[in-house]
């Protein structure tokens, strides 16, 4: 009896695939369902958890946090502290392009960080408010400066880099 049910179920699946004419091997779309829509498609202004899920599939971060809670490279390939741990110099991965084909470079990183700091209504401003300047060192290097002592602890990496690990699109 069980074999008969399995056979009928298998035949039913094959028959429905034939009727729809949708061969499984040539499908090029991935559809993901979410319980709700993101509030905004702007990483600077967005506020919802669902928005964060969407940004994670659309945007990369400069750095990320590993399962072991270490800061790991993503778009920034390396970084070092300068100026008594008040300056953070980051090398930007070369060869990366935005969805529109524009290259990712230090100018784009600077623009994004300054937008988070200066755009009225920014929900990222408080997360990176210790940043006082973003300077372009060269085409693929940016320096983020802070005047606060919060980044000059013995282990500044987690305290000062984790806000840019927090959300995709929050370079």
N, C-alpha and C positions, 0 to 999 in steps of 0.2 A: 504494500500500500504506500509506504514512504517513497519507494523508488518511482512509483507512478506519479506521485505529487511533484517530486523533483523534476521528473521528465516533463510534465505538463508546465511547470513553472519555467523551465529552461526554454521550451518551445514558445511559450507566451512572450518571453523577453526577446527571443530572436524575431518572432513575428512582429512585435511592436517596433523593433529597430528597422526592420525591412519597410514597414509602413511609413515610418517617419522619414526614411531616406537619409538619415544622419549617420554616416559612417564614423565610428568612434575614433579612428586613426587620423582623420583630417580636421578635427575640431581645433580651432585656434583661439577660443575664448575661455577665460576662467571667470566664473561669476561667483561672487562672495556675497552672502547675505548678512546684513547687520540689522540689529533690532531697531535702530533709528538712524537718521541722517546726521552727518557732522553739522555742527552749528555754522561753521564758516570754512572755506577752503583757503585760509590765509594763516600760516603758522604763527604770525605775530599777534593776531587778534583772536584766534580760536581759543575755546575754553573747555571743550568737552572731551571725555575719554574716547568717545567714538571718533572724534576728530583726530586724536592721537593715533588711533588704529589706522585711519586712512592715510595720515601723513607718513606713517611707518612704511607704507607700500609705495609712496610717491617720492619721498625725500630721504636723503642720507644725512648723517650727523658728522661733525668733525671727528669726534671720538665717541666711543660707546663704553658700556660697562659690561665686563664678562660675567659669567655665572659665578666666578670666584671673587667678584667685586673689584677687579682690577680695571684701570682705565686702559682701553685698547684702541689702536688706530682704526679709523674708518676713512674719512676724507682727508684728515690730517695724518700724515705718515710718521711724523716724529714731532716732538716738542721739547722745549727746555725752558727752565726758569732763569730769569736774569734780574738784575736790579734788586738784589735782596729778596727774591721771590715775589716781587711786585710786577714783574714783566713776564709774559708768557709768549715765547716765539714758537710759531707753528709752521711747519712745512706742509704745503697743500699738495695732495696727490695730483700728478700730471696726467693728462689724457682724459680727464673726466669732462663730460659735457652735460649741460642741462637738457631737458626734454625738447627744447626748441633748437638745439644744436650749438648754442653758445658755450664757450669753454668756461670751466670753473677755474678761477684764478684768485689771487689775493684781493683784487678789487671787488670781486663778487662777494667774498667773505666779509670784507670791510663794509660793503653796502648792507649786507644782511644784518650784521651785528649792530650797525648804526641805526638801521630801521627799527630793530627791536628796542633800542634805547630811546629813540626819538619820536616814533609814530604815536600820535595821540590815541589813547585807548589800548596801547600795547599791553598784552598780558605777559610778556617776557621781560619787561623792563625791571621789575622787582627781582627777578631771578639773576640778572646780570648787572645789577645796579652798581656793583663795586668797580665796574669797568669805567675808566676815565678817558681812555684814548685807544684807538685802533689805528695802527700805522702799517703801511705797506712797506716791507723791507725790499722785496723784489717781486717778480711776477707770480711766484709760488710760495711766498713767505709773508706771514702777517704777524705783527706783534700787538698783543693786547696788554694794556697797562692798567694798573690799579694803584690808587693812592692810599688804600686802607691797609691796616695791619692784618685783616682777616686772611690775606693770602700769604702772609709771611710766617706762618707756623712751621713747625718742624716737618710736617707732611702736607705741603700746600696742594698737592695734586687733587685729592678727593674733595677738599673744601672749595677749590676755585675752578676746577675743570668739570665737576659733576653737573653744574647747571647747564652746560652745553651738551651733556650726554642725555639730558632729561627728555628732550623731544626731537623727533626728526623734523627737519626744516628750521631748526633753531640754531643754525650755524652761528 
